[in-house]
Amino acid sequence: MNQAEFLTQATVYLAAALITVPIASRLGLGSVLGYLGAGLAIGPWGLGLIGDEGEEVQHFAEFGVVMMLFLVGLELQPSRLWRMRGPIFGLGGLQVLGSAALIAVGATLVGLSWREGVALGLILAMSSTAIALQSLNERGLSRAESGQSAFSVLLFQDLAVIPILALLPALATHTPMGGEEHHGASFADGLAPWAYALLVLGAVAAVVVGGRFLGRPFFRLVARTGLREMFTAASLLLVVGVAQLMTLVGLSAALGTFLAGVVLAESEYRHELESDIEPFKGLLLGVFFIAVGSAIDVGVVMQSPLVILGLLLGVLTLKGALLVALGRAWGIAKDQTAIFAASLAGVGEFAFVLFGFATREGVLTPEQTKPLLAVTALSMAATPLLLLFVERVVLPRLIAVAPPARESDVEDHGQPVIIAGYGRFGQIPGRFLTANGVGTTTVDVDGDQIDMLRRFGQRVYYGDASRLDLLTAAGAARARLLIVAVDDHEKCMQIVHLAQTHFPNLAILARARGRAEAYDLMEAKVEGVYRETFDTALRVGVDALRLLGQSSHRAHRAAQMFRRVDERTIVEMAAVRHDQERLMRTARDRVALLERTLAADRARERALDEGGWDAETMRDRQAPQAPDEGR
């Protein structure tokens, strides 16, 4: 492709996206459907503005998926990933094996051999990482139970690609077609199993060790140049380099970059990496979705519309039913299970690669894969539509007909304040507001606590405030204030993000158990952050001063000055929390400022005691004043 052709294609892709995506978003369809519609419109079966080069563009744009997994990894600390090992291998493994088995049985019933059925089952069991995660992110569900469960399954699917590629040649029943090496041809080709295992372990160890011990010094050197473009170049080099390493050893590039992101999740440069990679990820994902839309072969669909429709519905039904069963068996709430199943029922982008590989290896014939490629593209396009259907049709029915194990009895009385969590912390602002004539709607998930409080005459409702339907039922659309007082920090952040996404009218006051949690809430830009131990601990200090002989007035005055300086300090430290050097320097500076401020105030108090009111007037003009430390 020469320069003129490249510029023409770039213009077509960007113009199509700028026209269709805003329209789709305005209609509530989401950006993914907008991109897919753009691809269909400009593709060979639309306006014909792009042709055979669409497949090449798709391979290039797949790098957007790689970048997306890197950014997802940056959000997961290793400890959190370890806690997810059960859903990853349990839920993910059952999904892949169960879907493959169901589809294989269905394929044999329509006349295919068992080998062809197994191959089809393994390929069609894959789901679209790009479309599922993007669609869930747009709905604010990536941190919800459905989003976390979907991510666990998608991560296992990435792990399963390698054994699937190894197994497919053993299922061959036709003469291999040969031609180009399969996608992912690497140093691993022709190696003995033990040598390949060592190669894979070495590559993974290189990513982990390099990220753990070399990542921070590397980015520190780049940061010292003071050139933003150098940090951007270094970020891209990291992602491209890890992807290339994984490809050379026959592993999934997306899986490799995800691992690199997890290793760097605790780095002070995490946010800088996110901000540098995010624009490239978004642009490449958009191009990828357009390429998928243009790849929908309308000609094949028109030749056998009933066959294609039957195959599409069969795959979506089998995978969807299994996902619903797994979700309920895993203890996922019914509404979250519906979202989980809808996001993963379609076929994934890697099926394009696996079908091509299976054809070359003689597992499937071109006549068999041609309609299945159309089904794959159509199922990817159907995923956002399924989520939209679940969101607008299924969820209201589930909420009305099938409530949780204990029915949520929350009612909307038009109160201005909603309190999420009514334990030892949430009860205090709740009782205070009620005593001052301010109505509240309070919800909690502890059934025993609710029963006990109701015996004391308090009105508390059962429900999980991290669910959109419950916040809606509690009157969040009309309320003015949300107080998040739950003791689970992850649940607290879920509620905050959900409320900010769907109810921007709500001001949010949130509980934090310490500085680390306060930093997270400050980054989320909630209106108020309250450390639950701060006031009580400060009151202990006041009482200690009084017991040591200081006047009550002086002790309370010192406490107020301490509070102002400390609240300003935590705001400043939140801004540099990921830069260890600046964090320590800021902490030392603020401790010194606090000591100087309190020392100056003590000197001023002594002068007042010694000189009386006239001396006070004179010294007020000379004594150093505490800076304005208001929040």
C-alpha positions as CSV (number, residue, x, y, z in Angstrom):
1,M,0.0,0.0,0.0
2,N,1.6,3.3,-1.1
3,Q,1.3,6.6,0.7
4,A,-1.7,7.9,-1.2
5,E,-3.6,4.6,-0.6
6,F,-2.8,4.7,3.0
7,L,-4.0,8.2,3.5
8,T,-7.2,7.4,1.6
9,Q,-7.9,4.4,3.7
10,A,-7.2,6.3,6.9
11,T,-9.6,9.0,5.8
12,V,-12.3,6.5,5.1
13,Y,-11.9,4.7,8.4
14,L,-11.8,7.9,10.6
15,A,-14.7,9.5,8.7
16,A,-16.9,6.4,9.0
17,A,-16.2,6.2,12.8
18,L,-16.9,9.9,13.3
19,I,-20.3,9.6,11.6
20,T,-21.6,6.2,13.0
21,V,-20.2,6.1,16.5
22,P,-21.8,9.3,17.9
23,I,-25.2,8.2,16.3
24,A,-25.0,4.8,17.9
25,S,-24.0,6.3,21.3
26,R,-26.8,8.8,21.1
27,L,-29.3,6.0,20.5
28,G,-27.9,4.1,23.5
29,L,-26.4,1.3,21.4
30,G,-22.8,1.8,22.5
31,S,-19.7,2.6,20.6
32,V,-18.9,-1.0,19.6
33,L,-22.1,-1.3,17.5
34,G,-21.2,2.1,15.9
35,Y,-17.8,0.8,14.8
36,L,-19.2,-2.5,13.5
37,G,-21.9,-0.5,11.6
38,A,-19.2,1.7,10.1
39,G,-17.3,-1.3,8.9
40,L,-20.3,-2.9,7.3
41,A,-21.2,0.4,5.6
42,I,-17.8,1.0,4.1
43,G,-17.0,-2.6,3.4
44,P,-17.3,-4.7,0.2
45,W,-21.0,-5.3,0.8
46,G,-21.7,-1.7,1.7
47,L,-20.3,1.3,-0.2
48,G,-17.2,-0.7,-1.2
49,L,-14.8,2.0,0.0
50,I,-12.5,-0.7,1.4
51,G,-11.7,-4.1,0.0
52,D,-9.2,-7.0,0.4
53,E,-6.9,-4.8,2.5
54,G,-9.5,-5.1,5.4
55,E,-7.9,-8.4,6.6
56,E,-4.5,-6.8,6.8
57,V,-5.9,-3.8,8.7
58,Q,-7.6,-6.3,11.1
59,H,-4.3,-8.0,11.9
60,F,-2.8,-4.6,12.6
61,A,-5.7,-3.4,14.7
62,E,-5.7,-6.6,16.8
63,F,-2.8,-4.9,18.6
64,G,-5.5,-2.8,20.2
65,V,-6.6,-5.9,22.1
66,V,-3.0,-6.5,23.2
67,M,-2.9,-2.9,24.6
68,M,-6.3,-3.3,26.3
69,L,-5.1,-6.4,28.1
70,F,-2.0,-4.6,29.2
71,L,-4.1,-1.8,30.7
72,V,-6.4,-4.3,32.4
73,G,-3.3,-5.9,34.0
74,L,-2.2,-2.5,35.3
75,E,-5.4,-2.4,37.3
76,L,-4.8,-5.8,38.9
77,Q,-2.2,-6.1,41.7
78,P,-0.7,-9.6,41.9
79,S,-2.4,-10.3,45.2
80,R,-5.8,-9.6,43.6
81,L,-5.0,-11.7,40.6
82,W,-4.1,-14.6,43.0
83,R,-7.4,-14.2,44.7
84,M,-9.1,-14.6,41.3
85,R,-7.4,-18.0,40.6
86,G,-10.6,-19.9,41.5
87,P,-12.9,-18.1,39.0
88,I,-10.1,-18.1,36.3
89,F,-9.4,-21.8,36.4
90,G,-12.7,-23.0,37.7
91,L,-15.3,-20.9,36.0
92,G,-13.1,-20.4,32.9
93,G,-12.2,-24.0,32.6
94,L,-15.8,-25.2,32.9
95,Q,-16.9,-22.6,30.3
96,V,-14.3,-23.7,27.7
97,L,-14.7,-27.5,28.2
98,G,-18.5,-27.3,28.6
99,S,-19.0,-25.1,25.5
100,A,-16.7,-27.3,23.4
101,A,-18.5,-30.4,24.5
102,L,-22.0,-29.0,23.8
103,I,-21.0,-27.7,20.3
104,A,-19.2,-30.9,19.5
105,V,-22.3,-33.0,20.3
106,G,-24.5,-30.6,18.2
107,A,-22.0,-30.8,15.3
108,T,-22.0,-34.6,15.3
109,L,-25.8,-34.6,15.4
110,V,-25.9,-32.7,12.1
111,G,-23.6,-35.1,10.4
112,L,-20.0,-34.0,11.1
113,S,-17.4,-36.5,12.4
114,W,-16.5,-36.4,16.0
115,R,-13.0,-35.0,15.2
116,E,-14.6,-32.1,13.2
117,G,-17.1,-31.6,16.0
118,V,-14.4,-31.4,18.7
119,A,-12.4,-28.9,16.5
120,L,-15.5,-26.7,16.0
121,G,-16.3,-26.9,19.7
122,L,-12.9,-25.7,20.8
123,I,-12.9,-22.9,18.3
124,L,-16.4,-21.6,18.9
125,A,-16.0,-21.8,22.7
126,M,-13.8,-18.7,22.5
127,S,-15.4,-15.3,23.2
128,S,-14.5,-11.8,22.1
129,T,-12.2,-10.2,24.7
130,A,-12.3,-6.8,22.8
131,I,-16.1,-6.6,22.4
132,A,-17.0,-8.0,25.8
133,L,-14.6,-5.9,27.9
134,Q,-15.3,-2.7,25.9
135,S,-19.1,-3.2,26.2
136,L,-18.9,-3.9,29.9
137,N,-16.6,-0.9,30.5
138,E,-19.1,1.4,28.7
139,R,-21.8,0.3,31.0
140,G,-19.7,0.7,34.1
141,L,-19.8,-3.0,34.8
142,S,-16.1,-3.9,34.6
143,R,-15.8,-4.0,38.4
144,A,-19.2,-5.5,39.0
145,E,-19.7,-9.3,39.6
146,S,-20.6,-9.9,36.0
147,G,-17.6,-8.0,34.7
148,Q,-15.1,-9.7,37.0
149,S,-16.5,-13.1,36.2
150,A,-16.4,-12.4,32.4
151,F,-12.8,-11.2,32.7
152,S,-11.8,-14.4,34.5
153,V,-13.3,-16.6,31.7
154,L,-11.7,-14.5,29.0
155,L,-8.3,-14.8,30.7
156,F,-8.6,-18.6,30.9
157,Q,-9.6,-18.6,27.2
158,D,-6.3,-16.8,26.4
159,L,-4.5,-19.5,28.4
160,A,-6.4,-22.2,26.5
161,V,-5.3,-21.0,23.0
162,I,-1.9,-22.7,23.2
163,P,-3.2,-26.3,24.0
164,I,-5.9,-25.8,21.4
165,L,-3.3,-25.0,18.7
166,A,-1.4,-28.0,19.8
167,L,-4.4,-30.3,19.7
168,L,-6.0,-29.3,16.4
169,P,-3.4,-31.0,14.1
170,A,-4.2,-34.3,15.9
171,L,-7.8,-34.0,14.8
172,A,-7.0,-33.7,11.1
173,T,-9.1,-35.9,8.7
174,H,-8.3,-34.2,5.4
175,T,-5.1,-33.6,3.5
176,P,-3.3,-30.5,4.9
177,M,-3.4,-27.5,2.5
178,G,0.0,-26.2,3.5
179,G,0.8,-22.7,2.5
180,E,1.9,-20.0,5.0
181,E,2.8,-21.0,8.5
182,H,0.0,-20.6,11.0
183,H,-0.4,-17.5,13.0
184,G,2.1,-17.4,15.8
185,A,4.8,-19.4,14.0
186,S,7.7,-19.2,16.4
187,F,10.9,-20.6,17.9
188,A,8.7,-23.3,19.4
189,D,8.1,-25.0,16.1
190,G,9.6,-28.5,16.0
191,L,10.7,-28.4,19.6
192,A,10.3,-31.4,21.9
193,P,7.6,-31.0,24.6
194,W,10.1,-30.6,27.4
195,A,12.1,-28.0,25.4
196,Y,9.0,-26.1,24.6
197,A,7.9,-26.1,28.3
198,L,11.3,-24.7,29.2
199,L,11.0,-22.0,26.5
200,V,7.6,-20.9,27.7
201,L,8.7,-20.8,31.4
202,G,11.8,-18.8,30.4
203,A,9.7,-16.3,28.5
204,V,7.2,-15.9,31.4
205,A,10.1,-15.6,33.9
206,A,11.7,-12.9,31.7
207,V,8.6,-10.8,31.7
208,V,8.0,-11.2,35.5
209,V,11.7,-10.7,36.5
210,G,12.2,-7.9,34.0
211,G,9.1,-6.1,35.1
212,R,9.8,-6.5,38.8
213,F,13.4,-5.6,38.9
214,L,14.1,-3.6,35.7
215,G,10.8,-1.8,35.0
216,R,11.1,0.9,37.7
217,P,14.8,1.7,37.0
218,F,14.1,1.8,33.3
219,F,11.1,4.2,33.6
220,R,13.0,6.3,36.2
221,L,15.8,6.9,33.6
222,V,13.3,7.8,30.9
223,A,11.4,10.1,33.3
224,R,14.6,12.0,34.1
225,T,14.8,13.1,30.5
226,G,11.8,15.3,31.1
227,L,10.5,14.6,27.6
228,R,6.9,13.3,27.6
229,E,7.3,11.8,24.1
230,M,10.2,9.6,25.4
231,F,8.0,8.1,28.1
232,T,5.3,7.5,25.4
233,A,7.9,5.8,23.3
234,A,9.1,3.7,26.2
235,S,5.5,2.6,27.0
236,L,4.9,1.5,23.5
237,L,8.3,-0.3,23.4
238,L,7.4,-2.2,26.5
239,V,4.0,-3.4,25.0
240,V,5.4,-4.1,21.6
241,G,8.5,-5.9,23.0
242,V,6.5,-8.2,25.3
243,A,4.0,-9.0,22.6
244,Q,6.9,-9.9,20.2
245,L,8.5,-12.1,22.8
246,M,5.3,-14.0,23.5
247,T,4.6,-14.4,19.8
248,L,8.2,-15.8,19.2
249,V,7.7,-18.5,21.8
250,G,4.2,-19.3,20.6
251,L,2.2,-17.7,23.4
252,S,-0.7,-15.2,23.2
253,A,0.6,-11.7,22.8
254,A,-2.4,-10.4,24.8
255,L,-1.7,-12.8,27.6
256,G,1.9,-11.7,27.8
257,T,1.2,-8.0,27.9
258,F,-1.5,-8.7,30.5
259,L,1.1,-10.4,32.7
260,A,3.5,-7.4,32.2
261,G,0.7,-5.1,33.3
262,V,0.1,-7.1,36.5
263,V,3.8,-7.0,37.3
264,L,3.9,-3.2,36.9
265,A,0.5,-2.7,38.7
266,E,2.3,-1.6,41.9
267,S,4.7,0.7,40.1
268,E,4.6,4.4,40.8
269,Y,4.6,4.9,37.0
270,R,1.3,2.9,36.5
271,H,-0.8,6.0,35.9
272,E,1.7,7.5,33.5
273,L,1.7,4.2,31.5
274,E,-2.1,4.2,31.4
275,S,-2.4,7.7,30.1
276,D,0.2,7.1,27.4
277,I,-1.2,3.8,26.2
278,E,-4.9,4.6,26.4
279,P,-5.2,6.8,23.3
280,F,-3.5,4.1,21.1
281,K,-5.6,1.4,22.6
282,G,-8.8,3.2,21.9
283,L,-7.9,4.1,18.3
284,L,-6.7,0.6,17.4
285,L,-9.7,-1.0,19.0
286,G,-12.0,1.2,17.0
287,V,-10.2,0.2,13.8
288,F,-10.4,-3.4,14.8
289,F,-14.2,-3.2,15.3
290,I,-14.5,-1.5,11.9
291,A,-12.4,-4.3,10.3
292,V,-14.7,-6.9,11.9
293,G,-17.8,-5.2,10.6
294,S,-16.3,-5.0,7.1
295,A,-15.4,-8.8,7.3
296,I,-19.1,-9.8,7.5
297,D,-19.6,-11.6,4.2
298,V,-23.1,-10.6,3.3
299,G,-22.8,-12.8,0.1
300,V,-22.4,-16.0,2.1
301,V,-25.3,-14.9,4.4
302,M,-27.6,-14.2,1.4
303,Q,-26.7,-17.6,-0.2
304,S,-27.8,-19.6,2.8
305,P,-29.6,-17.2,5.2
306,L,-31.5,-19.9,7.1
307,V,-28.4,-22.0,7.6
308,I,-26.4,-19.0,8.8
309,L,-29.2,-17.9,11.1
310,G,-29.6,-21.5,12.5
311,L,-25.9,-21.8,13.2
312,L,-25.8,-18.4,14.8
313,L,-28.7,-19.0,17.1
314,G,-27.4,-22.5,17.9
315,V,-24.0,-21.2,19.0
316,L,-25.5,-18.3,21.0
317,T,-28.1,-20.6,22.6
318,L,-25.7,-23.4,23.6
319,K,-23.1,-21.1,25.0
320,G,-25.6,-18.8,26.6
321,A,-27.4,-21.6,28.4
322,L,-24.2,-23.1,29.7
323,L,-23.0,-19.6,30.9
324,V,-26.3,-19.1,32.8
325,A,-26.0,-22.5,34.4
326,L,-22.4,-21.9,35.4
327,G,-23.2,-18.4,36.7
328,R,-25.9,-19.7,39.0
329,A,-23.9,-22.7,40.1
330,W,-21.0,-20.3,40.9
331,G,-23.3,-18.2,43.1
332,I,-23.5,-15.2,40.8
333,A,-26.7,-13.1,41.3
334,K,-29.3,-13.7,38.6
335,D,-29.1,-10.2,37.1
336,Q,-25.3,-10.4,37.0
337,T,-25.5,-13.9,35.5
338,A,-27.7,-12.5,32.6
339,I,-25.1,-9.8,31.8
340,F,-22.2,-12.4,32.2
341,A,-23.9,-14.8,29.8
342,A,-24.8,-12.1,27.2
343,S,-21.2,-10.7,27.1
344,L,-19.6,-14.2,26.4
345,A,-22.2,-16.0,24.3
346,G,-20.7,-14.8,21.0
347,V,-17.5,-16.2,19.3
348,G,-14.2,-14.4,19.7
349,E,-11.8,-12.7,17.3
350,F,-9.2,-15.5,17.7
351,A,-11.7,-17.9,15.9
352,F,-10.6,-16.2,12.6
353,V,-7.0,-17.4,13.3
354,L,-8.1,-20.8,14.5
355,F,-10.4,-21.5,11.5
356,G,-7.5,-20.6,9.1
357,F,-5.1,-22.8,11.0
358,A,-7.6,-25.7,11.1
359,T,-8.2,-25.4,7.4
360,R,-4.5,-25.5,6.6
361,E,-3.9,-28.5,8.9
362,G,-6.7,-30.5,7.2
363,V,-9.0,-30.5,10.2
364,L,-11.8,-28.6,8.4
365,T,-12.5,-27.9,4.7
366,P,-12.9,-24.4,3.2
367,E,-16.5,-25.2,2.5
368,Q,-17.1,-25.8,6.2
369,T,-15.2,-22.8,7.5
370,K,-16.7,-20.2,5.1
371,P,-20.1,-20.0,6.7
372,L,-18.6,-20.4,10.1
373,L,-16.5,-17.3,9.6
374,A,-19.7,-15.4,8.8
375,V,-21.3,-16.8,11.9
376,T,-18.2,-15.7,14.0
377,A,-18.4,-12.1,12.7
378,L,-22.2,-11.9,13.1
379,S,-22.0,-13.3,16.7
380,M,-19.4,-10.6,17.6
381,A,-21.8,-8.0,16.2
382,A,-24.6,-9.6,18.2
383,T,-22.8,-9.3,21.6
384,P,-23.6,-5.6,22.1
385,L,-27.2,-6.2,21.0
386,L,-27.5,-9.0,23.5
387,L,-26.2,-6.9,26.3
388,L,-28.6,-4.1,25.3
389,F,-31.5,-6.6,25.3
390,V,-30.5,-7.9,28.7
391,E,-30.2,-4.4,30.1
392,R,-33.6,-3.1,28.8
393,V,-35.8,-6.3,28.8
394,V,-34.4,-9.1,30.9
395,L,-33.1,-7.2,33.9
396,P,-36.4,-5.4,34.8
397,R,-38.1,-8.8,34.6
398,L,-35.5,-10.5,36.8
399,I,-35.6,-7.7,39.3
400,A,-39.4,-7.9,39.5
401,V,-39.9,-11.6,39.2
402,A,-36.8,-13.2,40.7
403,P,-35.2,-11.2,43.5
404,P,-32.0,-12.3,45.4
405,A,-32.0,-15.1,48.0
406,R,-33.5,-12.6,50.5
407,E,-35.8,-10.3,48.7
408,S,-34.7,-6.7,48.7
409,D,-37.5,-4.6,50.3
410,V,-36.0,-1.2,49.6
411,E,-38.5,1.5,48.9
412,D,-38.2,4.9,47.4
413,H,-39.7,7.5,49.8
414,G,-38.2,10.4,48.0
415,Q,-35.6,11.0,50.7
416,P,-32.7,13.3,49.8
417,V,-30.0,11.0,51.3
418,I,-29.1,7.3,50.6
419,I,-26.8,5.5,53.1
420,A,-25.1,2.4,51.8
421,G,-24.0,0.3,54.8
422,Y,-25.6,0.8,58.2
423,G,-23.1,-0.8,60.6
424,R,-21.1,0.8,63.4
425,F,-20.0,3.6,61.1
426,G,-23.1,4.3,58.9
427,Q,-25.4,4.4,61.9
428,I,-23.8,7.6,63.3
429,P,-24.5,9.9,60.3
430,G,-27.8,8.2,59.8
431,R,-29.0,8.9,63.4
432,F,-27.6,12.4,63.3
433,L,-29.4,13.3,60.1
434,T,-32.6,11.8,61.3
435,A,-32.4,13.7,64.5
436,N,-32.0,16.9,62.5
437,G,-35.1,16.3,60.4
438,V,-33.3,15.0,57.3
439,G,-34.9,11.9,55.7
440,T,-32.6,9.0,54.7
441,T,-33.0,5.7,52.8
442,T,-30.6,3.2,54.3
443,V,-29.5,-0.2,52.9
444,D,-27.3,-3.0,54.1
445,V,-26.5,-6.6,53.2
446,D,-26.3,-8.0,56.7
447,G,-29.7,-9.6,57.3
448,D,-29.2,-10.2,61.0
449,Q,-28.1,-6.6,61.5
450,I,-31.2,-5.3,59.7
451,D,-33.5,-7.6,61.8
452,M,-31.9,-6.3,65.0
453,L,-32.1,-2.6,64.0
454,R,-35.8,-3.0,63.0
455,R,-36.5,-4.4,66.5
456,F,-35.2,-1.0,67.8
457,G,-37.6,0.8,65.5
458,Q,-35.1,1.9,62.8
459,R,-36.1,1.6,59.1
460,V,-33.3,-0.2,57.3
461,Y,-33.7,-2.1,54.0
462,Y,-31.9,-5.2,52.8
463,G,-30.0,-4.9,49.5
464,D,-26.6,-4.7,47.8
465,A,-25.9,-1.0,46.9
466,S,-23.4,-2.1,44.2
467,R,-26.3,-3.2,42.1
468,L,-27.8,-0.6,39.7
469,D,-31.4,-1.8,40.1
470,L,-31.2,-1.4,43.9
471,L,-29.8,2.1,43.7
472,T,-32.6,2.9,41.2
473,A,-35.2,1.5,43.5
474,A,-33.8,3.5,46.5
475,G,-34.5,6.7,44.6
476,A,-30.9,7.5,43.5
477,A,-32.2,9.4,40.4
478,R,-34.0,11.9,42.7
479,A,-31.7,11.9,45.8
480,R,-29.1,14.6,46.4
481,L,-26.5,12.7,48.5
482,L,-25.1,9.2,48.7
483,I,-23.1,8.2,51.9
484,V,-21.0,5.1,51.3
485,A,-20.3,3.5,54.7
486,V,-19.6,-0.1,53.8
487,D,-16.6,-1.8,55.3
488,D,-15.4,-3.6,52.2
489,H,-13.2,-1.2,50.2
490,E,-13.7,-3.0,46.8
491,K,-17.4,-2.9,47.3
492,C,-17.2,0.8,48.3
493,M,-15.3,1.6,45.0
494,Q,-17.9,-0.4,43.0
495,I,-20.7,1.6,44.5
496,V,-18.8,4.9,43.9
497,H,-18.1,4.1,40.2
498,L,-21.7,2.8,39.7
499,A,-23.2,6.0,41.2
500,Q,-20.9,8.3,39.3
501,T,-21.7,6.5,36.0
502,H,-25.5,6.3,36.3
503,F,-26.4,9.0,38.8
504,P,-24.2,12.1,38.2
505,N,-26.7,14.1,40.2
506,L,-25.5,12.4,43.5
507,A,-22.9,14.0,45.6
508,I,-20.9,11.2,47.3
509,L,-19.4,11.1,50.8
510,A,-17.4,7.9,51.4
511,R,-15.8,6.0,54.3
512,A,-12.1,5.1,54.3
513,R,-10.4,3.0,56.9
514,G,-7.0,4.5,56.3
515,R,-4.8,6.6,53.9
516,A,-4.5,4.1,51.1
517,E,-8.3,3.8,50.8
518,A,-8.6,7.6,51.1
519,Y,-6.2,8.0,48.2
520,D,-8.4,5.7,46.0
521,L,-11.5,7.7,46.8
522,M,-9.7,11.0,46.1
523,E,-8.7,9.7,42.7
524,A,-12.3,8.9,42.1
525,K,-13.1,12.5,42.9
526,V,-15.9,11.9,45.5
527,E,-17.0,15.0,47.3
528,G,-15.9,13.9,50.8
529,V,-13.5,11.3,52.2
530,Y,-13.7,10.3,55.8
531,R,-11.1,8.2,57.6
532,E,-13.0,6.3,60.2
533,T,-10.3,6.2,62.9
534,F,-9.0,9.8,62.5
535,D,-11.5,11.7,64.7
536,T,-11.4,9.1,67.5
537,A,-7.6,8.9,67.5
538,L,-7.4,12.7,67.5
539,R,-9.7,12.9,70.5
540,V,-7.4,10.5,72.3
541,G,-4.6,13.0,71.7
542,V,-6.7,15.8,73.0
543,D,-7.5,13.9,76.2
544,A,-3.9,13.0,76.6
545,L,-2.9,16.7,76.5
546,R,-5.5,17.5,79.1
547,L,-4.4,14.7,81.4
548,L,-0.8,16.1,81.1
549,G,-2.0,19.4,82.5
550,Q,-2.8,21.6,79.4
551,S,-6.0,23.5,79.3
552,S,-9.0,22.1,77.5
553,H,-9.1,25.2,75.2
554,R,-5.4,24.8,74.2
555,A,-5.8,21.1,73.6
556,H,-8.8,21.5,71.3
557,R,-7.1,24.4,69.5
558,A,-4.1,22.3,68.8
559,A,-6.3,19.5,67.5
560,Q,-8.1,21.8,65.1
561,M,-4.8,23.0,63.7
562,F,-3.5,19.4,63.4
563,R,-6.7,18.5,61.5
564,R,-6.3,21.3,59.0
565,V,-2.7,20.5,58.3
566,D,-3.3,16.8,58.1
567,E,-6.3,17.1,55.7
568,R,-4.2,19.3,53.4
569,T,-1.3,16.8,53.7
570,I,-3.4,13.8,52.6
571,V,-4.7,15.7,49.5
572,E,-1.1,16.5,48.5
573,M,0.1,13.0,49.2
574,A,-2.8,11.5,47.1
575,A,-1.5,13.4,44.1
576,V,2.0,11.8,44.4
577,R,1.2,8.4,45.9
578,H,2.7,6.5,43.0
579,D,6.0,8.4,43.1
580,Q,7.7,7.0,46.1
581,E,10.4,9.6,46.2
582,R,8.0,12.6,46.0
583,L,5.6,10.9,48.5
584,M,8.4,10.6,51.1
585,R,9.5,14.1,50.5
586,T,6.0,15.5,50.8
587,A,5.4,13.6,54.0
588,R,8.6,14.9,55.6
589,D,7.8,18.5,54.5
590,R,4.3,18.3,55.9
591,V,5.5,16.9,59.2
592,A,8.0,19.7,59.6
593,L,5.3,22.3,58.7
594,L,3.0,20.8,61.3
595,E,5.6,21.0,64.0
596,R,6.5,24.6,63.1
597,T,2.8,25.6,63.0
598,L,2.0,24.1,66.4
599,A,5.3,25.4,68.0
600,A,4.4,28.9,66.8
601,D,0.9,28.6,68.2
602,R,2.3,27.4,71.6
603,A,4.7,30.4,71.7
604,R,1.8,32.7,70.9
605,E,-0.3,31.2,73.7
606,R,2.5,31.6,76.2
607,A,3.0,35.2,75.2
608,L,-0.7,35.8,75.7
609,D,-0.6,34.2,79.2
610,E,2.4,36.4,80.1
611,G,1.5,39.7,78.6
612,G,-2.3,39.9,78.7
613,W,-4.6,41.4,76.0
614,D,-2.3,44.3,75.1
615,A,0.5,41.9,74.4
616,E,-1.8,39.8,72.3
617,T,-2.6,42.7,70.0
618,M,1.2,43.4,69.4
619,R,2.2,39.8,69.0
620,D,-0.7,39.0,66.6
621,R,1.2,41.3,64.1
622,Q,4.5,39.5,64.6
623,A,3.9,35.8,65.3
624,P,3.9,33.4,62.3
625,Q,0.5,32.3,61.3
626,A,-0.6,28.9,60.3
627,P,-1.3,28.7,56.5
628,D,-4.8,28.3,55.3
629,E,-5.2,24.5,55.5
630,G,-8.9,24.2,54.7
631,R,-10.0,21.4,52.5
